[in-house]
Amino acid sequence: MGAGQDVNVDARLRVRGVEGLHFADASILPTLPGGNTNAAPIMVGEKASDLILGD
């Protein structure tokens, strides 16, 4: 996830190269969390719900 040319998912969770597809999963994180590994996927899901509902 990020803004560079080598990322597959942008900050709005849109998959590059596929129109209308959003992806919310822990695999989009650029680095693995060092502490609570459950918190990062929960936050990705929260971000996805905010984007879907229009915040």
N, C-alpha and C positions, 0 to 999 in steps of 0.2 A: 504494500500500500504506500502510495506516495505521489510525487509529482514528476519524477524523471521519466526518461524514455524507456527504461528497462523494467518498469513496474507493470503489473497486470491489472491492478485495481487502484482507482484514484480515491481521493479523499471522500467522495460521495458514494463510495462502494460500487461504482460502475465498472464493469469488466471492459477493458479496452478491446476494441475490435468486434464487439458483439452488442448490437443496439438493444436496449430494453432489459438487459440482464444485470442484476445487482447481486453481490456476493457478500455474505456476512458469516465469516467463519474465522477461527483462530489462525488458519493457515495464511491469511493475508498480512499478518504482522511481520515486520521486517526482522525482528529479533525475538527470541523466546523470552518470556518473562522469567525473572530470577526468583521471585517470591511466590505468591499465590497464583498458581497457573489457572485457576478457575476465574479469577477476576477479569483478566484480559478478554476472554470470549464473552463474558457478560457485558462488558463495556462496548464491545463491537455490536452486540445485539441491541443495546440501548441506543447506540448511534443509528443503527439501521431503523429502529422503530421511530426515532425522531425524524429521520429523512422520509419515511413512508407516510407518517401522519402529518407532515408539513410543519412541525415544530411550532 
